[in-house]
Amino acid sequence: MPPYLKLALQVLADCVVVTLLVAFALSLSSGGTPLDDLGPTLAEVWIYVILIATPAHWALPHLYPLMANRGPAAKWSVFAAVLAAISVAGSIAGGVIVFVLSLEPGVTLHALLAYSVKLSIFLALLVGVVHAVVILLQDRLHAAETSLHEQKIKYEQVLKLASEARLAALEARIHPHFLFNALNTVASLIPTAPVQAEGLIQRLSALLRFSLDANQQRLVALHREIKIARDYLEIEQARFGPRLRFAIDMNGDLADRQVPPLAVQTLVENSVKYAVGPARDGAEIRVRALADGDGVRVEVADTGPGFSAADLPAGHGLDTLCKRLTVLFGDEDPLRITRGDGWTTVAFRARG
């Protein structure tokens, strides 16, 4: 609905209400208006109300912004003066129309104007003050709601910044840890297998590049994460030889699903450290990515001795990964650790 039409309908509705109320009040004050006189009374009141309410509806909203920085006394004084001036002008014009239409037979124009001006000023100030108080309360309510909304937005922004800072701190603890292990592996091969070490340095370079890029990202494509996990496993396989056996199974349709950077690598590193390292015969590691609704489920299983979530000390790689997943996806228990048929499986679900 156009603003001007909406305003016109509002003015019309207000005029109808005020006309009925004033006509009813006049009827009571005169001991009850006969039914035959009710039409002329309503017509007379309607003339005055239209001539006073219409300019008041136009003038007062323009007056409020001009008086916004003034004190209460100045505001109400100007408001009353403007409303009284509109009432006088409207009642004079209305009195002339009523006199011409003979709605008050036997009453002189001078007497009609004197009565109508006094009554109009009184009623206009009464209705105007009530209307102004209602508008003032609405403005304060709106200001309070706006302030509350702004505070809510700021609170959400603070929470977001805190979460991002927490996530960055957790990631910073992971990156140096896994890079240190990878560098140790390459360094141990240089004296005995320099050619092999040279090839592994290329994989380590990819790990370093990915680590630096991951600092700027919250989620990465699954195929990139799987490649980094494979590079890491191949570096570690060069160290452990046949003691480390691994397989990676990922459906090509899931390649672009989004997962936290270094999440799969953290699980793989945990299997290498606690399943392959301590066992004389080593262990097998199996990485799988499965579709899971609008996300992806990643599983890393190994044939190591197994563990439970309660065994994870604070600051452990999986404990840190668990906190990262909670920050990113809101899951309170994001890692699922199960044991069966000689395999320990750690899985997480990523949405994105």
Residue frames relative to the residue before (quaternion, step in Angstrom):
aa qw qx qy qz dx dy dz
M 1.0000 0.0000 0.0000 0.0000 0.00 0.00 0.00
P 0.4885 -0.6658 0.4697 0.3122 3.64 -0.83 0.91
P 0.5993 -0.6026 0.3862 0.3586 3.62 -1.03 0.75
Y 0.6622 0.5155 -0.3268 0.4347 3.59 0.92 -0.85
L 0.6503 0.5043 -0.3136 0.4738 3.59 1.05 -0.75
K 0.6266 0.5321 -0.3300 0.4641 3.55 1.04 -0.79
L 0.6590 0.5013 -0.3061 0.4698 3.58 0.99 -0.86
A 0.6422 0.5300 -0.3234 0.4496 3.59 0.98 -0.84
L 0.6625 0.4925 -0.3035 0.4759 3.58 0.95 -0.83
Q 0.6334 0.5244 -0.3337 0.4609 3.58 1.04 -0.75
V 0.6466 0.5110 -0.3119 0.4727 3.59 0.96 -0.89
L 0.6522 0.5207 -0.3109 0.4548 3.57 0.95 -0.90
A 0.6664 0.4975 -0.3071 0.4627 3.58 0.92 -0.89
D 0.6487 0.5102 -0.3208 0.4647 3.58 0.96 -0.84
C 0.6492 0.5261 -0.3168 0.4488 3.58 0.97 -0.83
V 0.6359 0.5260 -0.3290 0.4590 3.57 0.99 -0.80
V 0.6704 0.5016 -0.2978 0.4586 3.57 0.88 -0.96
V 0.6834 0.4807 -0.2922 0.4653 3.58 0.85 -0.97
T 0.6235 0.5446 -0.3385 0.4472 3.60 1.00 -0.79
L 0.6758 0.4859 -0.2970 0.4678 3.58 0.85 -0.91
L 0.6680 0.5021 -0.3107 0.4529 3.59 0.94 -0.87
V 0.6757 0.4834 -0.2997 0.4690 3.60 0.91 -0.91
A 0.6448 0.5147 -0.3243 0.4628 3.60 0.94 -0.84
F 0.6468 0.5106 -0.3141 0.4714 3.59 1.00 -0.81
A 0.6558 0.5068 -0.3102 0.4657 3.61 1.00 -0.86
L 0.6521 0.5035 -0.3133 0.4724 3.60 0.96 -0.82
S 0.6279 0.5411 -0.3296 0.4521 3.56 1.05 -0.78
L 0.6737 0.4877 -0.2960 0.4698 3.57 0.93 -0.87
S 0.6741 0.5122 -0.3024 0.4380 3.59 0.96 -0.86
S 0.7221 0.4043 -0.2428 0.5062 3.59 1.17 -0.54
G 0.6083 -0.5869 0.3473 0.4061 3.57 1.22 0.32
G 0.6949 -0.4519 0.2759 0.4866 3.61 1.18 0.36
T 0.2705 -0.7735 0.5567 0.1363 3.56 -0.67 1.13
P 0.4729 -0.6670 0.4860 0.3088 3.59 -0.84 0.92
L 0.6380 -0.5612 0.3709 0.3748 3.53 -1.16 0.63
D 0.6366 0.5403 -0.3377 0.4344 3.60 1.04 -0.72
D 0.7137 0.4416 -0.2503 0.4827 3.58 1.12 -0.66
L 0.4716 0.7077 -0.4337 0.2977 3.58 1.26 -0.19
G 0.6420 0.5411 -0.3297 0.4316 3.60 0.99 -0.83
P 0.6888 0.4625 -0.2932 0.4751 3.63 0.77 -0.93
T 0.6252 0.5396 -0.3438 0.4469 3.58 1.03 -0.75
L 0.6648 0.4915 -0.2979 0.4772 3.58 0.92 -0.92
A 0.6464 0.5206 -0.3210 0.4562 3.58 0.99 -0.84
E 0.6593 0.5106 -0.3089 0.4574 3.57 0.94 -0.89
V 0.6710 0.4868 -0.2966 0.4742 3.58 0.89 -0.95
W 0.6298 0.5546 -0.3307 0.4318 3.58 1.02 -0.85
I 0.6268 0.5426 -0.3330 0.4491 3.59 1.03 -0.82
Y 0.6868 0.4773 -0.2897 0.4654 3.56 0.85 -0.98
V 0.6633 0.5203 -0.3101 0.4394 3.56 0.88 -0.93
I 0.6610 0.5080 -0.3126 0.4553 3.60 0.89 -0.90
L 0.7013 0.4808 -0.2716 0.4508 3.58 0.91 -0.95
I 0.7100 0.4163 -0.2608 0.5046 3.62 1.15 -0.50
A 0.7065 0.4898 -0.2823 0.4258 3.61 0.81 -0.99
T 0.6412 0.5532 -0.3428 0.4066 3.60 0.97 -0.82
P 0.7092 0.4092 -0.2923 0.4941 3.67 0.72 -0.85
A 0.6069 0.5542 -0.3627 0.4393 3.60 1.09 -0.64
H 0.6441 0.5198 -0.3147 0.4645 3.58 0.99 -0.84
W 0.6848 0.4673 -0.2904 0.4779 3.59 1.05 -0.66
A 0.7337 0.4701 -0.2474 0.4236 3.59 0.86 -1.00
L 0.6865 0.5355 -0.3118 0.3805 3.58 0.79 -0.99
P 0.6480 0.5033 -0.3519 0.4505 3.69 0.88 -0.73
H 0.6482 0.4894 -0.3242 0.4850 3.60 1.15 -0.57
L 0.6316 0.5555 -0.3238 0.4331 3.56 1.20 -0.52
Y 0.6040 0.6101 -0.3568 0.3684 3.59 1.00 -0.84
P 0.6909 0.4670 -0.3163 0.4522 3.69 0.73 -0.89
L 0.6442 0.5406 -0.3293 0.4293 3.60 1.05 -0.74
M 0.7434 0.3847 -0.2032 0.5080 3.57 1.16 -0.64
A 0.3452 0.7931 -0.4610 0.1983 3.58 1.28 0.09
N 0.7592 0.3820 -0.2016 0.4868 3.60 1.00 -0.82
R 0.5333 0.6166 -0.4135 0.4054 3.60 1.25 0.16
G 0.5973 -0.5715 0.4291 0.3640 3.53 -1.29 0.32
P 0.6973 -0.4801 0.3223 0.4235 3.61 -1.23 0.34
A 0.6511 0.5229 -0.3315 0.4390 3.62 0.93 -0.85
A 0.6679 0.4882 -0.3006 0.4746 3.58 0.92 -0.89
K 0.6338 0.5449 -0.3332 0.4364 3.58 0.94 -0.86
W 0.7329 0.4312 -0.2543 0.4608 3.57 0.72 -1.07
S 0.6133 0.5471 -0.3570 0.4439 3.62 1.06 -0.63
V 0.6749 0.4728 -0.2894 0.4871 3.58 0.89 -0.94
F 0.6304 0.5440 -0.3285 0.4458 3.56 0.98 -0.88
A 0.6886 0.4758 -0.2834 0.4681 3.62 0.86 -0.97
A 0.6506 0.5237 -0.3218 0.4460 3.60 0.99 -0.84
V 0.6644 0.4905 -0.3066 0.4732 3.60 0.90 -0.89
L 0.6730 0.4946 -0.3028 0.4590 3.56 0.90 -0.91
A 0.6363 0.5138 -0.3299 0.4715 3.62 1.02 -0.73
A 0.6450 0.5174 -0.3257 0.4584 3.60 0.97 -0.83
I 0.6478 0.4999 -0.3178 0.4791 3.58 0.98 -0.83
S 0.6478 0.5275 -0.3186 0.4480 3.58 1.00 -0.84
V 0.6501 0.5112 -0.3203 0.4620 3.60 0.93 -0.85
A 0.6796 0.4830 -0.2978 0.4650 3.57 0.83 -0.97
G 0.6848 0.4929 -0.2915 0.4507 3.56 0.91 -0.90
S 0.6738 0.4937 -0.3040 0.4581 3.58 0.96 -0.84
I 0.6165 0.5255 -0.3547 0.4669 3.61 1.07 -0.66
A 0.6678 0.4804 -0.3031 0.4809 3.58 0.91 -0.93
G 0.6624 0.5052 -0.3105 0.4577 3.57 0.98 -0.84
G 0.6347 0.5370 -0.3303 0.4468 3.58 1.02 -0.81
V 0.6368 0.5182 -0.3305 0.4655 3.58 0.97 -0.79
I 0.6651 0.4961 -0.3087 0.4650 3.60 0.92 -0.90
V 0.6488 0.5126 -0.3196 0.4627 3.60 0.93 -0.88
F 0.6560 0.5080 -0.3121 0.4627 3.59 0.97 -0.85
V 0.6626 0.5008 -0.3108 0.4622 3.60 0.93 -0.87
L 0.7157 0.4379 -0.2497 0.4834 3.60 1.00 -0.81
S 0.3671 -0.7617 0.4613 0.2689 3.60 1.35 -0.03
L 0.2542 0.7744 -0.5353 0.2219 3.57 0.95 0.88
E 0.7355 0.2461 -0.1830 0.6042 3.60 1.30 -0.30
P 0.1143 -0.8381 0.5298 0.0626 3.63 0.40 1.19
G 0.8013 0.2956 -0.2313 0.4659 3.55 -1.06 0.80
V 0.6357 0.5025 -0.3318 0.4829 3.59 1.26 -0.09
T 0.4152 -0.7146 0.5017 0.2554 3.57 -0.84 0.99
L 0.6357 -0.5400 0.3891 0.3909 3.57 -1.23 0.47
H 0.6409 0.5344 -0.3327 0.4393 3.58 0.98 -0.82
A 0.6735 0.4799 -0.2928 0.4800 3.59 0.90 -0.91
L 0.6385 0.5368 -0.3245 0.4459 3.58 1.01 -0.84
L 0.6777 0.4866 -0.2952 0.4656 3.56 0.93 -0.90
A 0.6384 0.5349 -0.3312 0.4434 3.59 0.94 -0.85
Y 0.6884 0.4734 -0.2796 0.4732 3.59 0.91 -0.89
S 0.7016 0.4902 -0.2820 0.4336 3.55 0.84 -1.01
V 0.6277 0.5344 -0.3467 0.4475 3.62 1.04 -0.73
K 0.6662 0.4970 -0.3100 0.4617 3.60 0.88 -0.93
L 0.6953 0.4750 -0.2825 0.4595 3.57 0.82 -0.98
S 0.6584 0.5251 -0.3124 0.4395 3.58 0.95 -0.86
I 0.6450 0.5132 -0.3290 0.4608 3.58 0.97 -0.86
F 0.6557 0.5185 -0.3126 0.4511 3.58 0.91 -0.93
L 0.7169 0.4492 -0.2641 0.4631 3.58 0.76 -1.04
A 0.6417 0.5307 -0.3313 0.4437 3.58 1.01 -0.80
L 0.6613 0.4895 -0.3116 0.4754 3.57 0.98 -0.85
L 0.6392 0.5327 -0.3292 0.4464 3.57 0.98 -0.83
V 0.7084 0.4410 -0.2580 0.4869 3.58 0.79 -1.04
G 0.6552 0.5366 -0.3133 0.4297 3.58 1.00 -0.87
V 0.6541 0.5075 -0.3157 0.4636 3.58 0.97 -0.87
V 0.6422 0.5117 -0.3235 0.4701 3.59 0.95 -0.86
H 0.6607 0.5072 -0.2998 0.4652 3.55 0.96 -0.93
A 0.6601 0.5088 -0.3109 0.4568 3.59 0.96 -0.84
V 0.6383 0.5192 -0.3274 0.4645 3.58 0.99 -0.80
V 0.6360 0.5223 -0.3282 0.4636 3.59 0.99 -0.82
I 0.6577 0.5007 -0.3081 0.4710 3.59 0.94 -0.91
L 0.6387 0.5331 -0.3238 0.4506 3.59 0.99 -0.87
L 0.6667 0.4903 -0.3008 0.4740 3.59 0.94 -0.87
Q 0.6376 0.5206 -0.3281 0.4634 3.58 1.04 -0.77
D 0.6463 0.5180 -0.3193 0.4604 3.59 1.01 -0.84
R 0.6655 0.4932 -0.3109 0.4660 3.58 0.96 -0.84
L 0.6328 0.5201 -0.3288 0.4700 3.57 1.04 -0.77
H 0.6528 0.5094 -0.3088 0.4680 3.57 0.99 -0.87
A 0.6474 0.5157 -0.3168 0.4632 3.57 1.01 -0.85
A 0.6461 0.5143 -0.3191 0.4650 3.57 1.01 -0.81
E 0.6545 0.5045 -0.3093 0.4706 3.59 0.98 -0.85
T 0.6410 0.5205 -0.3196 0.4648 3.59 1.03 -0.84
S 0.6559 0.5106 -0.3071 0.4635 3.57 0.95 -0.91
L 0.6487 0.5147 -0.3110 0.4663 3.57 1.00 -0.87
H 0.6492 0.5122 -0.3128 0.4673 3.58 1.01 -0.85
E 0.6559 0.5067 -0.3119 0.4644 3.58 0.97 -0.86
Q 0.6462 0.5083 -0.3212 0.4701 3.58 1.00 -0.79
K 0.6278 0.5296 -0.3343 0.4622 3.58 1.05 -0.75
I 0.6460 0.5120 -0.3183 0.4682 3.59 0.99 -0.87
K 0.6586 0.5016 -0.3128 0.4656 3.59 0.92 -0.89
Y 0.6395 0.5244 -0.3278 0.4567 3.59 1.00 -0.81
E 0.6567 0.4982 -0.3095 0.4741 3.57 0.99 -0.84
Q 0.6361 0.5209 -0.3305 0.4635 3.59 1.04 -0.74
V 0.6365 0.5173 -0.3292 0.4679 3.58 1.01 -0.80
L 0.6490 0.5127 -0.3190 0.4628 3.58 0.96 -0.86
K 0.6501 0.5192 -0.3165 0.4556 3.56 0.99 -0.85
L 0.6663 0.4929 -0.3028 0.4706 3.57 0.93 -0.92
A 0.6408 0.5199 -0.3279 0.4599 3.57 1.01 -0.79
S 0.6470 0.5150 -0.3144 0.4661 3.57 1.01 -0.84
E 0.6615 0.5007 -0.3124 0.4627 3.57 0.96 -0.87
A 0.6490 0.5077 -0.3216 0.4665 3.59 0.99 -0.80
R 0.6458 0.5165 -0.3144 0.4661 3.55 1.02 -0.83
L 0.6493 0.5175 -0.3090 0.4638 3.56 0.99 -0.87
A 0.6561 0.5092 -0.3183 0.4570 3.58 0.94 -0.87
A 0.6478 0.5183 -0.3210 0.4568 3.59 1.01 -0.80
L 0.6570 0.5092 -0.3103 0.4613 3.56 1.00 -0.85
E 0.6535 0.5068 -0.3153 0.4655 3.58 0.99 -0.83
A 0.6317 0.5460 -0.3369 0.4352 3.58 1.03 -0.80
R 0.6439 0.5142 -0.3257 0.4636 3.57 1.12 -0.61
I 0.6595 0.5139 -0.3152 0.4490 3.58 1.12 -0.62
H 0.6767 0.5578 -0.3199 0.3586 3.58 0.70 -1.07
P 0.6932 0.4503 -0.3165 0.4652 3.65 0.70 -0.88
H 0.6199 0.5738 -0.3483 0.4064 3.58 1.02 -0.76
F 0.7409 0.4022 -0.2609 0.4704 3.59 0.66 -0.99
L 0.6184 0.5379 -0.3517 0.4522 3.62 1.09 -0.64
F 0.6128 0.5475 -0.3447 0.4537 3.58 1.03 -0.72
N 0.6606 0.4994 -0.3074 0.4687 3.60 0.95 -0.89
A 0.6638 0.5081 -0.3133 0.4507 3.58 0.93 -0.89
L 0.6493 0.5152 -0.3152 0.4622 3.58 0.97 -0.84
N 0.6161 0.5449 -0.3382 0.4573 3.58 1.03 -0.74
T 0.6511 0.5263 -0.3138 0.4478 3.56 0.97 -0.86
V 0.6728 0.4857 -0.2949 0.4739 3.56 0.89 -0.96
A 0.6553 0.5291 -0.3179 0.4355 3.58 0.91 -0.89
S 0.6580 0.5208 -0.3193 0.4403 3.60 1.02 -0.75
L 0.6813 0.4931 -0.2874 0.4583 3.61 1.18 -0.47
I 0.5245 0.6780 -0.4084 0.3137 3.59 1.12 -0.54
P 0.6998 0.4681 -0.3167 0.4370 3.70 0.77 -0.82
T 0.7833 0.3629 -0.1789 0.4719 3.62 0.97 -0.82
A 0.8069 0.0974 -0.0328 0.5817 3.62 1.04 -0.62
P 0.0903 -0.8549 0.5086 0.0484 3.60 0.47 1.17
V 0.6308 0.5295 -0.3480 0.4478 3.61 1.02 -0.74
Q 0.6628 0.4898 -0.2980 0.4816 3.54 0.94 -0.88
A 0.6345 0.5343 -0.3278 0.4522 3.56 1.01 -0.79
E 0.6210 0.5486 -0.3450 0.4409 3.57 1.04 -0.74
G 0.6559 0.4977 -0.3099 0.4754 3.57 1.00 -0.82
L 0.6612 0.5065 -0.3111 0.4578 3.55 1.04 -0.78
I 0.5765 0.5806 -0.3800 0.4314 3.58 1.13 -0.58
Q 0.6157 0.5395 -0.3490 0.4561 3.59 1.07 -0.68
R 0.6542 0.4896 -0.3133 0.4839 3.56 1.00 -0.81
L 0.6405 0.5169 -0.3266 0.4646 3.55 1.02 -0.78
S 0.6014 0.5531 -0.3531 0.4557 3.58 1.08 -0.68
A 0.6432 0.5081 -0.3176 0.4767 3.56 1.01 -0.81
L 0.6272 0.5334 -0.3321 0.4603 3.57 1.06 -0.77
L 0.6580 0.5100 -0.3058 0.4620 3.57 0.95 -0.90
R 0.6593 0.5088 -0.3107 0.4581 3.56 0.91 -0.92
F 0.6596 0.5025 -0.3048 0.4685 3.56 0.95 -0.90
S 0.6338 0.5441 -0.3293 0.4402 3.58 0.99 -0.83
L 0.6683 0.4891 -0.2986 0.4743 3.57 0.96 -0.86
D 0.6581 0.5016 -0.3075 0.4699 3.58 0.99 -0.85
A 0.6436 0.5549 -0.3238 0.4160 3.56 0.99 -0.86
N 0.5586 0.6134 -0.3869 0.4025 3.58 1.16 -0.51
Q 0.7190 0.4349 -0.2295 0.4912 3.56 1.16 -0.66
Q 0.7264 0.4024 -0.2233 0.5104 3.61 1.24 -0.11
R 0.3602 -0.7149 0.5548 0.2268 3.52 -1.17 0.62
L 0.7839 0.1029 -0.0511 0.6102 3.57 1.14 -0.60
V 0.1078 -0.7734 0.6215 0.0627 3.57 -1.18 0.62
A 0.6258 -0.5274 0.4102 0.4025 3.56 -1.28 0.34
L 0.5824 -0.6198 0.4041 0.3366 3.56 -1.01 0.86
H 0.6483 0.5351 -0.3479 0.4152 3.60 0.91 -0.80
R 0.6245 0.5173 -0.3434 0.4738 3.61 1.10 -0.59
E 0.6546 0.5115 -0.3075 0.4640 3.56 0.97 -0.85
I 0.6457 0.5105 -0.3175 0.4708 3.59 1.00 -0.81
K 0.6343 0.5298 -0.3363 0.4516 3.60 0.99 -0.79
I 0.6555 0.5012 -0.3141 0.4696 3.58 0.95 -0.86
A 0.6383 0.5139 -0.3283 0.4699 3.59 1.00 -0.78
R 0.6417 0.5131 -0.3236 0.4693 3.58 1.01 -0.79
D 0.6373 0.5237 -0.3302 0.4589 3.60 0.94 -0.88
Y 0.6566 0.5109 -0.3119 0.4589 3.56 0.94 -0.89
L 0.6664 0.5017 -0.3064 0.4585 3.59 0.91 -0.90
E 0.6568 0.5019 -0.3213 0.4620 3.59 0.98 -0.74
I 0.6052 0.5268 -0.3539 0.4806 3.59 1.11 -0.63
E 0.6995 0.4585 -0.2687 0.4778 3.57 0.88 -0.94
Q 0.6078 0.5488 -0.3573 0.4491 3.59 1.08 -0.62
A 0.6087 0.5379 -0.3506 0.4661 3.59 1.10 -0.64
R 0.6684 0.4924 -0.2940 0.4736 3.58 1.13 -0.58
F 0.7814 0.3525 -0.1754 0.4842 3.58 0.85 -1.01
G 0.3436 -0.7508 0.5000 0.2611 3.60 1.20 -0.36
P 0.8380 -0.1852 0.1275 0.4972 3.60 -1.02 -0.76
R 0.5104 0.6408 -0.4359 0.3727 3.58 1.20 -0.15
L 0.7249 0.3476 -0.2229 0.5514 3.60 1.19 -0.47
R 0.0384 0.7767 -0.6236 0.0799 3.53 -0.61 1.21
F 0.0522 0.8217 -0.5636 0.0661 3.58 -0.80 0.94
A 0.0958 -0.7540 0.6472 0.0584 3.51 -1.36 0.45
I 0.1493 -0.7786 0.6064 0.0611 3.56 -1.08 0.82
D 0.0344 -0.7978 0.6011 -0.0321 3.56 -0.79 1.06
M 0.1725 0.7769 -0.5861 0.1522 3.57 -0.55 1.20
N 0.4103 -0.6903 0.5441 0.2430 3.55 -0.86 0.98
G 0.5182 -0.6772 0.4315 0.2944 3.57 -0.84 0.99
D 0.5958 0.5820 -0.3652 0.4158 3.59 1.15 -0.53
L 0.6844 0.4882 -0.2783 0.4646 3.58 1.22 -0.43
A 0.3746 0.7877 -0.4472 0.1982 3.57 1.27 -0.13
D 0.7663 0.3753 -0.1989 0.4820 3.59 0.97 -0.79
R 0.3996 0.6915 -0.5025 0.3311 3.60 1.22 0.18
Q 0.4194 -0.7440 0.4791 0.2026 3.55 -1.06 0.81
V 0.0108 0.7801 -0.6240 0.0445 3.56 -0.96 0.96
P 0.5970 -0.5511 0.4128 0.4116 3.63 -1.17 0.36
P 0.5234 -0.6422 0.4477 0.3364 3.62 -0.94 0.77
L 0.8455 0.1548 -0.1647 0.4839 3.54 -1.09 0.91
A 0.3899 0.7205 -0.4895 0.2987 3.60 1.20 0.29
V 0.6819 0.4540 -0.2875 0.4962 3.61 0.85 -0.96
Q 0.6324 0.5409 -0.3332 0.4433 3.59 0.94 -0.83
T 0.6309 0.5361 -0.3379 0.4476 3.60 1.01 -0.76
L 0.6590 0.4940 -0.3071 0.4768 3.58 0.98 -0.84
V 0.6451 0.5139 -0.3166 0.4685 3.57 0.99 -0.86
E 0.6497 0.5206 -0.3177 0.4537 3.59 0.91 -0.89
N 0.6295 0.5347 -0.3317 0.4559 3.57 1.03 -0.79
S 0.6583 0.5024 -0.3106 0.4667 3.60 0.98 -0.83
V 0.6400 0.5217 -0.3292 0.4581 3.57 0.98 -0.82
K 0.7071 0.4915 -0.2657 0.4333 3.55 0.86 -0.99
Y 0.8200 0.2902 -0.1241 0.4775 3.58 0.82 -0.98
A 0.7106 0.4026 -0.2726 0.5086 3.61 1.20 -0.28
V 0.7460 0.3907 -0.2242 0.4904 3.59 0.81 -0.99
G 0.6780 0.5543 -0.3054 0.3738 3.58 0.76 -1.06
P 0.7638 0.3969 -0.2443 0.4465 3.64 0.65 -0.98
A 0.6747 0.5254 -0.3023 0.4211 3.65 1.10 -0.53
R 0.5010 -0.6623 0.4663 0.3048 3.58 -0.91 0.92
D 0.7457 0.3663 -0.2078 0.5163 3.58 0.99 -0.79
G 0.5066 -0.6626 0.4177 0.3603 3.57 1.27 0.08
A 0.3270 -0.7236 0.5682 0.2160 3.56 -1.20 -0.54
E 0.4273 -0.6579 0.5511 0.2845 3.50 -1.37 0.22
I 0.1425 -0.7666 0.6215 0.0756 3.53 -1.15 0.71
R 0.0691 -0.7977 0.5990 0.0021 3.55 -0.90 0.96
V 0.1158 -0.7858 0.6069 0.0295 3.56 -0.80 1.09
R 0.0356 0.8003 -0.5960 0.0557 3.58 -0.79 1.02
A 0.1372 -0.7548 0.6363 0.0805 3.55 -1.18 0.74
L 0.0456 -0.8181 0.5719 -0.0393 3.56 -0.67 1.15
A 0.5158 -0.6150 0.4943 0.3337 3.57 -1.12 0.66
D 0.0235 0.7936 -0.6054 0.0559 3.57 -0.98 0.87
G 0.7912 -0.2358 0.1145 0.5526 3.56 0.14 1.31
D 0.7955 -0.2315 0.2015 0.5225 3.55 -0.80 -1.05
G 0.6973 0.4228 -0.2667 0.5137 3.59 1.28 0.14
V 0.4327 -0.6538 0.5419 0.3029 3.52 -1.24 -0.53
R 0.2481 -0.7446 0.6039 0.1390 3.53 -1.11 0.79
V 0.1245 -0.7929 0.5957 0.0301 3.54 -0.74 1.11
E 0.0711 -0.7986 0.5977 0.0015 3.57 -0.86 1.04
V 0.0453 -0.7512 0.6578 0.0313 3.55 -1.06 0.83
A 0.0339 -0.8140 0.5783 -0.0434 3.55 -0.54 1.24
D 0.0137 -0.7896 0.6131 0.0187 3.56 -1.17 0.59
T 0.4865 -0.6711 0.4885 0.2726 3.55 -1.29 0.39
G 0.3327 0.7605 -0.4891 0.2678 3.54 1.16 0.61
P 0.7531 -0.4257 0.2649 0.4260 3.59 -1.30 -0.03
G 0.4774 -0.6928 0.4299 0.3276 3.59 1.18 -0.33
F 0.0155 -0.7706 0.6369 -0.0156 3.53 -1.33 0.37
S 0.3199 -0.7182 0.5765 0.2227 3.56 -1.33 0.08
A 0.6886 -0.4779 0.3440 0.4231 3.55 -1.28 0.25
A 0.6255 0.5534 -0.3372 0.4346 3.58 1.10 -0.66
D 0.6331 0.5550 -0.3289 0.4278 3.60 1.20 -0.44
L 0.5745 0.6217 -0.3773 0.3756 3.58 1.22 -0.32
P 0.2780 -0.7630 0.5549 0.1808 3.63 -0.59 1.06
A 0.6235 -0.5311 0.4119 0.3994 3.55 -1.23 0.46
G 0.7842 0.2968 -0.2368 0.4907 3.55 -0.93 0.92
H 0.4669 0.6595 -0.4467 0.3841 3.57 1.28 -0.10
G 0.6636 -0.5359 0.3388 0.3972 3.59 -1.14 0.61
L 0.6994 0.4486 -0.2809 0.4804 3.58 0.91 -0.90
D 0.6035 0.5436 -0.3597 0.4592 3.59 1.07 -0.63
T 0.6609 0.4970 -0.2975 0.4771 3.57 0.99 -0.85
L 0.6340 0.5174 -0.3244 0.4744 3.59 1.01 -0.83
C 0.6235 0.5453 -0.3367 0.4477 3.58 0.98 -0.82
K 0.6663 0.4869 -0.3020 0.4772 3.59 0.96 -0.84
R 0.6249 0.5332 -0.3435 0.4552 3.59 1.00 -0.73
L 0.6670 0.4997 -0.2993 0.4646 3.57 0.92 -0.90
T 0.6288 0.5322 -0.3339 0.4581 3.58 1.06 -0.73
V 0.6546 0.5053 -0.3099 0.4692 3.58 0.98 -0.85
L 0.7108 0.4778 -0.2632 0.4442 3.59 0.91 -0.94
F 0.8386 0.2149 -0.0641 0.4964 3.58 0.79 -1.02
G 0.4938 -0.7001 0.4117 0.3106 3.59 1.23 -0.09
D 0.4705 0.6695 -0.4548 0.3514 3.61 1.22 0.13
E 0.3817 -0.7353 0.5129 0.2249 3.57 -0.82 0.98
D 0.7784 0.1678 -0.0907 0.5981 3.59 1.14 -0.58
P 0.0007 0.8867 -0.4624 0.0000 3.60 0.63 1.11
L 0.7094 0.4123 -0.2639 0.5071 3.61 1.13 -0.50
R 0.1654 -0.7692 0.6123 0.0777 3.57 -0.91 1.00
I 0.0701 -0.8027 0.5921 -0.0081 3.57 -0.57 1.20
T 0.0470 0.8038 -0.5873 0.0823 3.59 -0.61 1.16
R 0.1859 -0.7685 0.6047 0.0959 3.54 -1.27 0.49
G 0.2939 0.7564 -0.5454 0.2099 3.58 -0.84 0.96
D 0.8469 0.0876 -0.0982 0.5153 3.57 -1.07 0.86
G 0.7173 -0.4695 0.2565 0.4463 3.57 0.98 0.79
W 0.6551 0.4803 -0.3093 0.4945 3.59 1.27 0.09
T 0.1929 -0.7273 0.6450 0.1336 3.52 -1.15 0.74
T 0.0977 -0.8179 0.5670 0.0018 3.56 -0.64 1.15
V 0.0920 -0.7548 0.6484 0.0376 3.54 -0.98 0.98
A 0.0154 0.8230 -0.5635 0.0705 3.57 -0.65 1.11
F 0.0409 -0.7636 0.6428 0.0455 3.52 -1.27 0.51
R 0.2997 -0.7341 0.5814 0.1823 3.55 -1.26 0.48
A 0.1348 -0.7889 0.5973 0.0515 3.57 -0.88 0.98
R 0.1731 -0.7640 0.6137 0.0987 3.54 -1.01 0.86
G 0.4979 0.6542 -0.4632 0.3311 3.55 -0.85 0.90
